[in-house]
Amino acid sequence: MTSLKWWQSAVFYQIYPRSFADGNGDGIGDFIGITQKLDYLKDLGVDALWLSPHFPSPNWDCGYDISDYTGVAPEYGTLEDFKNFLSESHKRNLRVILDLVLNHTSDEHPWFLESKSSRDNPKADWYVWMDAPPNNWQSCFDGEAWTYVPERNQYYYHYFMKQQPDLNWHNPEVKQAMWDAVHFWLDLGVDGFRLDAIGTIYEDPGLTPHNVPMNLAELRRFSELAQTDEEKKLKDRYWADMFKNQWGQPGTHELMKELRAILDEYEGDRMLVGEDDNIAYMGNGSDELHLVFNFPLMRTEHITPGHIRQNQTERLQQLNALSNKGWPCNTLGNHDCSRIYSRFGDKLHDTELARLNVALVLTLKGTPYLYNGEEIGMTDYMLTDISQVRDTMGSWYYHAIVTDMGVHPEEAMIRTAEMTRDKNRTPMHWSNKPNAGFSPDGVETWLPINPNYREGINVWEQEQNPASLLNYYKRLLKVRKSSSALIEGEYTPLHENAQDYFAFLRISENQTALVILNYSENRLDLDFSNVKGAKDKTLYTLFSSAVRSTASHKAEKLTIAPFEVFIAEVAS
Ligand code: NOJ
């Protein structure tokens, strides 16, 4: 196969370290645990791992508030444990990328402690300080974006929680310190970075206030209660307007170019993927980020053939318009949003839809990203008591609506359970033993284990069952790996008016694959005799989620079962 770079053909798997595998039995995931599961990951068939932050952190935002950029959080292990994990991953040909949080540090980072200590210390200008709040900006997590510090008699800016002060990226020393950390991990051999919240690095220099007639808590509440189309549109507009001066500001492209140049100094095609869907962050296609996520694909209530087609047309057009052509990157879930199984299910055909949706991510053109636990169909878990909440954005909201808006605590808890990201971060289910085999029996895990691990949603039971979701993932990943069309082929949509199903070709130099995803409960009789390049109009099955009696099919009369995923090689 091909001249593609490793990060173009790889399937990435996101590990949320706190919840993946607890190697030392303290109720929290760690590097010993992750390393023990590398054979599992290899066997699953993924090629690269993205680790959510593993750095020392007071955990106000589950590791996204970093207090040491070159360390390892003690609860996850030591730097030696990390190095061992990295070398064991590489031995198995699994690449590893880390999470790089550029916009902010923890308020316990020594840089901030120094910066806040006086107005004239050497790091006085490393964060964004003002004598008084210059505007009504909100933090997207916890209310006012400006927080007072008595030592300086000044306010600092934070886009996220007050425990996550924004760095002042206009200061060259900040840049240098962060680039030193980047070198540290690249020198150790990591294969790249996922860049957190890059859109928020710079703010509007004019500090223009927002014009939304409410604060963050009120807007969240307004959004929850929005019923009519008009209210829903209004809340979308308010969200966009509230933060429009706090992200997407000039300066980021230059910064991404600098970072890219650092990675390019290293051998091994180190890569950058941005937590942003803006293709502009790929520069000309080879001078900024290697990838940005296709978030618009998942920004919908239902995955439908029409939505996918429109998304692909727009996305691929934009990527192809870059002078060096950008490469797509598809995902349907991560640690910040509802789990795929819950979010895109319809309560009647959740398993079928989960199977269709992963097939979608693995067959569309581009690099797929999977999120740990989705391969066994883990679902959202709704917490019932505020004392269980670990996502501080959730506990902040609970207290804001109970205290400031008089919402009844019971209702507030239901709302909090829905909005908090804890629901999609509960520990991985390794078996049907107590604590789902994540931690030893009797240990209190950092977030509760979803009790549905006893209902077959666990790795051990699914490994025994050939028909399980886990084995389905493995089969699909294997098919993808052996198909040049699925890895590198161009995308051509077919039957573009179909409502029930999404059909398309992936065409590489040596292979044409036809993919049909039937998103309906109808049996379909389809005619693909016009498929380009199909000489004798025969389709050879590469994969089917249904039971098929023959391996080859006539293109002019193809029957597709309800909710079937069908992938075939087109005879040429
Ligand atoms: C995006 C991360 O994915 C999210 O988990 C985090 O809370 C924010 N950025 C702040 O770092």
Boltz pocket constraint, residues with backbone or C-beta under 6 A from the ligand:
constraints:
  - pocket:
      binder: B
      contacts: [[A, 61], [A, 64], [A, 65], [A, 101], [A, 160], [A, 196], [A, 197], [A, 275], [A, 335], [A, 336]]
      max_distance: 6.0
